[in-house]
């Protein structure tokens, strides 16, 4: 079984930055395709960014492109989401999700096998 734990959320003013971390534990957890998603109140969970097992491929939602950067350190079993130029509309609970080895990351919520508990990001105006 794989466990994912997010951290790094908090309250920040508009224009500020935060770095989220997602640490994986369990068997064979390095190199899992991983995505970051977010869910705002009364809204559906949405894709934010994805990264393949090696870090050579990344993808971003249009709403965060140029402001957020996803990266990974496989030696630490950790995936990061660096968020800059934050806006109030970025306020949400942010989740990391992983797929089993051998699959690609995806923008679809339904295909992920493992989810973290989420970390709250609040951006004040």
N, C-alpha and C positions, 0 to 999 in steps of 0.2 A: 504494500500500500504506500501511496505517496501523500505526504502532508505538505501543504504550502502555507507559509505565514508571511503576511504583508506587514510592513511597518513604514513609518516616515510621514504619515498623514498629519494634518494639523490645520491651524487657522493661519491664513496669510493674507496680506493686503493685495489688492489688484496690482499687477505688475511684478509681483514677487515670484519666488521660486521655491520648489520643494523637490526632494528626491525620494521616491518610493523604492522600497526594496521588497523582494519576494524570495524567501529562502525555502528551498525544497529539502525535504528529508525523507528517508526511506530507501528502498532498494533501487539501484539503477536510476538515480534521479538526475545525474548530470546529463546534459544535452537533450533535455525534453523540449520540444517546441512549445513556446509559451506566448500567451497573449495577456495584455492588460485590457480590462473592461471597466466601465463605470455605470453607475445607476443613480440618477437623481430622483428625488421624491416624485411619485406619481408618473414616472417615466420608465420605459423599458431599459433593460441593460443593453449597453451599446459597446461596440468595439472601439478601442482607443489606439492600440499598437500591438504588433506581433513581431516575433523574432524566431528564426529557425534555430536548429540545435547548435550550429557553430557560431552564430552571430553574423554570418555573411549576408543574410537576407533580412530585411525589415520592411514593415509596412505601417502606415499611419492613416488614421481617419483624417479626412480633409479639415475637420475642425481644429485639429491639433498640429497639423503639419507645419514644420518650421518653428514650433514652440516646444514640442516634447521630443525626447530622444530615448529610445529603448536600447538597452545594452545588456550584456551578460558576462559573468565571470564563472565559467564552468568549474574552475578549481574550488570555488566557494559555493557552488550550487545556488547561485544567486542571479536573479534578473532584476534590473533597475529600470525605473522610469524617471528620467530627469525632466521636470516640468518647469518651464520658464514663461515669463510674460503671462502669468496666470490671470484669468478673467473670472468675474463672478459666475458666469455660465459654466465654468469648469467645476463648480461645487457639486460633489457627488461622493458616494462611497465607491472606492476604487478596489477592484478585485484582480488578482492574478489567477490565471488558469493555465493548465498544462495538458498536453496530450501525451499519449503513450509514444514511446520511441518508434520511429519508423513512419510516423505521419508528419504532415506538414502543419505549420500553424495555420489558423483559419480566422476569418472575421466573424464566423458564426458561433454564437453562444452554445448551440446545441451539441457541437462535436467534441467539446472539451471533456476530458475524463476526470480532472482534478481541479478543485477550486479552493482558494483561501477564504478566510472569514471576512475579508474586506478591511479597508482603512479609510476613515473619513477625511476628506479634503474640503475645507471651507474657505472660499475666497471672498473677502469683504470688499465692498466698493468704496 
